[in-house]
Amino acid sequence: MDSEERDIFQFLKSWGGDYVSHREIARRAGGKTKFHKTPEWAKPVLNRMQERGILDGDAQGRYRIRPVSHKNKATRWVSPEIAKILQEKGVKVEGAVTTDLGSEEYYDGL
């Protein structure tokens, strides 16, 4: 990822799984001066990230980080806090799926 993609990724990561408009991303991810000089700077970057499979877009032009897909359907969802507590106690939770956005390394490989 280049620096603009990384800025957008970090900004959207703070929103979790919520969709955010491209104007809001351009305003907050790039900084005030960058937005005032070129308000549409984020559109080509967002399109590029969506083509690579990093972002999901909806019909209203909003974007979010694509959640990491888990192939195993026989798994159960476990809260990240509960999974952490269980791991601290030494209990191994097999087949547990936590809802996380993944790391930057995962999205760099796309």
Backbone bond lengths (Angstrom), bond angles and torsions (degrees), N, CA, C in turn:
res aa  C-N    CA-C-N  psi(-1)  N-CA   C-N-CA  omega(-1)  CA-C   N-CA-C  phi
1 M - - - 1.456 - - 1.524 108.94 -
2 D 1.307 115.64 141.84 1.455 119.16 174.83 1.535 108.81 -84.84
3 S 1.321 116.06 -178.10 1.474 119.71 -173.65 1.530 112.57 -66.38
4 E 1.329 117.43 -37.61 1.467 119.84 179.44 1.525 110.63 -67.20
5 E 1.329 116.51 -42.50 1.459 119.95 177.63 1.525 111.16 -63.05
6 R 1.318 116.03 -39.54 1.470 120.23 179.34 1.530 110.98 -65.75
7 D 1.336 116.98 -39.79 1.469 120.56 176.98 1.527 110.98 -61.91
8 I 1.324 115.98 -45.34 1.463 120.00 178.98 1.520 110.67 -65.42
9 F 1.328 117.12 -41.77 1.460 121.01 179.47 1.526 110.77 -60.62
10 Q 1.329 117.16 -46.20 1.465 120.37 -179.50 1.530 111.11 -64.98
11 F 1.335 117.07 -38.49 1.454 119.78 178.73 1.526 111.11 -65.59
12 L 1.339 117.17 -47.01 1.463 120.27 -179.11 1.523 111.83 -68.41
13 K 1.313 116.95 -28.87 1.469 120.21 177.22 1.522 110.86 -62.73
14 S 1.328 117.20 -32.95 1.461 120.54 179.03 1.530 111.68 -70.70
15 W 1.332 117.83 -19.23 1.461 121.96 179.02 1.519 112.29 -90.39
16 G 1.317 118.04 -4.09 1.458 120.86 -179.89 1.514 110.68 69.08
17 G 1.326 117.54 -128.58 1.451 121.85 -177.98 1.507 113.63 -98.25
18 D 1.325 118.41 11.18 1.464 121.40 -178.56 1.524 110.97 -80.33
19 Y 1.324 115.28 147.70 1.462 120.92 175.19 1.522 109.48 -81.14
20 V 1.345 115.43 142.32 1.464 122.41 -179.21 1.519 107.81 -130.65
21 S 1.339 117.16 138.80 1.463 120.78 -179.05 1.528 111.00 -69.49
22 H 1.322 115.29 155.56 1.466 119.78 -178.71 1.533 111.39 -66.32
23 R 1.309 117.60 -30.83 1.475 119.76 178.13 1.522 110.82 -67.40
24 E 1.322 116.13 -40.96 1.466 120.17 178.37 1.525 110.62 -65.65
25 I 1.319 116.39 -38.87 1.464 120.08 177.52 1.518 110.38 -64.55
26 A 1.330 117.46 -45.19 1.466 121.01 -179.87 1.518 110.98 -64.02
27 R 1.321 117.04 -36.37 1.462 121.34 -177.88 1.530 111.56 -70.93
28 R 1.312 117.01 -42.50 1.466 119.55 -171.46 1.520 114.93 -98.74
29 A 1.320 118.06 -30.26 1.461 119.46 -175.90 1.525 111.92 -78.42
30 G 1.322 117.89 -33.14 1.456 120.27 -175.01 1.509 115.36 -96.50
31 G 1.293 116.96 -14.55 1.444 119.34 -177.33 1.521 111.96 100.85
32 K 1.320 114.74 162.99 1.460 121.28 -174.23 1.526 112.52 -66.60
33 T 1.309 117.39 -45.83 1.466 119.33 -175.73 1.522 111.61 -68.92
34 K 1.312 117.20 -38.72 1.463 120.17 178.50 1.524 110.53 -64.44
35 F 1.328 117.04 -39.12 1.462 120.92 179.37 1.531 111.09 -67.40
36 H 1.344 117.50 -39.31 1.462 119.73 -179.30 1.525 111.96 -70.56
37 K 1.333 117.30 -32.94 1.469 119.89 178.49 1.524 111.44 -72.45
38 T 1.331 116.97 -48.92 1.468 121.65 -179.75 1.523 108.79 -138.33
39 P 1.330 117.93 94.97 1.468 120.68 -176.17 1.530 114.22 -66.22
40 E 1.317 117.67 -20.40 1.467 120.40 -177.62 1.526 112.84 -102.77
41 W 1.338 118.28 22.73 1.458 121.13 -176.35 1.526 112.62 -63.97
42 A 1.300 118.97 -26.87 1.465 121.32 -173.17 1.528 113.21 -82.38
43 K 1.316 118.78 -20.34 1.473 120.41 -175.49 1.526 113.07 -58.18
44 P 1.338 120.43 -51.19 1.475 118.27 -179.86 1.524 112.61 -65.30
45 V 1.310 116.52 -33.74 1.466 119.90 179.18 1.526 110.14 -68.39
46 L 1.329 117.30 -42.45 1.460 121.29 178.42 1.523 111.08 -64.45
47 N 1.329 117.39 -41.41 1.465 120.31 177.91 1.528 111.13 -62.92
48 R 1.329 115.91 -41.58 1.463 120.43 178.63 1.529 111.00 -63.71
49 M 1.329 116.55 -41.70 1.465 120.20 179.32 1.529 111.09 -68.46
50 Q 1.318 116.82 -33.50 1.469 120.10 178.35 1.530 110.05 -70.16
51 E 1.319 118.32 -38.96 1.457 121.33 177.89 1.525 111.74 -64.86
52 R 1.322 116.91 -35.22 1.462 121.11 179.19 1.516 112.46 -77.45
53 G 1.337 118.21 -9.45 1.457 120.87 177.68 1.508 114.08 89.69
54 I 1.317 117.93 14.71 1.461 121.13 179.09 1.521 110.21 -83.35
55 L 1.334 116.83 -36.84 1.458 121.48 -175.90 1.519 111.31 -116.70
56 D 1.327 114.88 154.00 1.459 123.39 169.00 1.517 107.40 -106.78
57 G 1.309 116.43 144.61 1.457 120.80 176.01 1.513 109.76 -124.29
58 D 1.322 116.23 154.33 1.457 119.94 176.13 1.526 109.43 -114.46
59 A 1.318 116.22 -178.70 1.461 121.48 -175.48 1.521 112.66 -70.12
60 Q 1.312 117.80 -18.94 1.461 121.55 -178.71 1.524 113.14 -91.27
61 G 1.315 117.77 6.45 1.458 120.98 178.11 1.509 113.52 80.47
62 R 1.319 117.18 25.86 1.464 121.26 178.14 1.522 108.55 -105.47
63 Y 1.318 115.78 155.57 1.457 121.48 -174.90 1.527 110.49 -130.84
64 R 1.339 114.38 155.88 1.458 122.08 172.39 1.522 107.41 -150.84
65 I 1.321 116.44 164.57 1.454 120.83 176.04 1.520 107.85 -73.50
66 R 1.321 115.64 131.62 1.463 120.39 179.54 1.528 108.76 -68.21
67 P 1.322 117.33 124.35 1.470 119.72 179.01 1.528 111.10 -63.53
68 V 1.307 115.47 150.16 1.454 121.46 177.91 1.524 107.57 -69.74
69 S 1.314 116.61 126.57 1.461 119.59 -178.79 1.524 109.46 -84.83
70 H 1.305 114.75 138.50 1.458 121.33 177.39 1.521 107.37 -110.21
71 K 1.308 117.19 121.85 1.460 122.54 -172.84 1.529 112.94 -74.40
72 N 1.319 117.96 -30.83 1.461 121.25 -174.00 1.526 109.94 -77.23
73 K 1.326 117.10 115.89 1.461 120.97 -177.33 1.520 112.79 -84.27
74 A 1.343 118.18 -13.00 1.463 121.31 -178.16 1.526 111.76 -87.48
75 T 1.301 117.76 15.16 1.454 120.84 -178.58 1.512 110.38 -92.75
76 R 1.306 115.23 160.50 1.457 121.27 178.44 1.511 108.58 -117.39
77 W 1.296 115.39 147.13 1.449 120.39 179.50 1.521 109.40 -78.35
78 V 1.325 116.26 135.39 1.454 122.61 176.16 1.516 106.98 -128.82
79 S 1.300 115.60 133.92 1.454 120.80 177.37 1.526 109.27 -58.11
80 P 1.338 118.48 140.68 1.460 120.00 178.25 1.529 112.75 -58.43
81 E 1.325 116.64 -35.11 1.463 119.62 179.08 1.527 110.95 -67.11
82 I 1.342 117.03 -42.96 1.461 121.08 179.19 1.519 110.51 -65.78
83 A 1.336 117.19 -42.18 1.462 120.59 178.68 1.521 110.80 -61.68
84 K 1.320 117.65 -39.21 1.463 121.36 178.95 1.525 110.61 -65.75
85 I 1.324 116.70 -43.34 1.472 120.47 179.19 1.524 110.16 -62.66
86 L 1.319 116.71 -43.83 1.457 120.05 179.67 1.523 111.74 -64.00
87 Q 1.314 116.89 -39.71 1.460 120.10 178.05 1.521 111.37 -66.07
88 E 1.327 117.58 -37.23 1.462 120.69 177.78 1.522 111.40 -65.13
89 K 1.339 116.68 -32.67 1.464 121.51 179.09 1.519 112.31 -81.77
90 G 1.339 117.22 -7.20 1.447 120.57 178.42 1.515 114.32 92.28
91 V 1.313 117.73 7.54 1.459 121.62 178.69 1.520 108.33 -87.53
92 K 1.324 115.85 126.21 1.457 119.37 178.74 1.520 108.21 -92.52
93 V 1.309 115.89 121.03 1.455 122.18 -179.86 1.518 107.36 -97.59
94 E 1.342 116.86 105.94 1.454 120.83 -179.59 1.522 109.86 -91.60
95 G 1.289 115.52 141.40 1.455 120.32 177.82 1.508 113.49 75.37
96 A 1.322 118.42 13.76 1.461 121.20 179.93 1.516 109.30 -86.70
97 V 1.292 115.23 136.60 1.457 121.50 178.39 1.515 107.67 -114.69
98 T 1.301 116.14 124.69 1.457 120.06 173.52 1.510 107.21 -103.46
99 T 1.304 117.08 145.37 1.454 120.75 179.98 1.514 108.46 -88.66
100 D 1.324 115.08 97.57 1.457 119.33 177.48 1.516 108.07 -128.84
101 L 1.283 115.29 164.47 1.456 120.52 -178.93 1.515 111.87 -88.67
102 G 1.318 117.87 -4.87 1.440 120.36 -178.99 1.522 110.75 85.05
103 S 1.305 114.89 -179.99 1.453 119.72 -179.20 1.522 110.10 -103.09
104 E 1.308 114.97 170.79 1.462 119.42 178.78 1.519 111.00 -65.21
105 E 1.340 117.56 -30.21 1.452 120.52 179.66 1.521 111.04 -62.64
106 Y 1.328 116.92 -37.19 1.461 120.29 178.24 1.529 110.23 -63.09
107 Y 1.314 117.21 -45.07 1.456 120.93 -177.71 1.519 112.23 -75.98
108 D 1.340 118.10 -24.36 1.453 120.28 175.22 1.521 110.77 -67.35
109 G 1.335 116.95 -28.70 1.457 120.97 -178.62 1.517 113.34 -79.55
110 L 1.317 118.69 -6.73 1.468 120.58 -179.22 1.510 111.46 -80.85
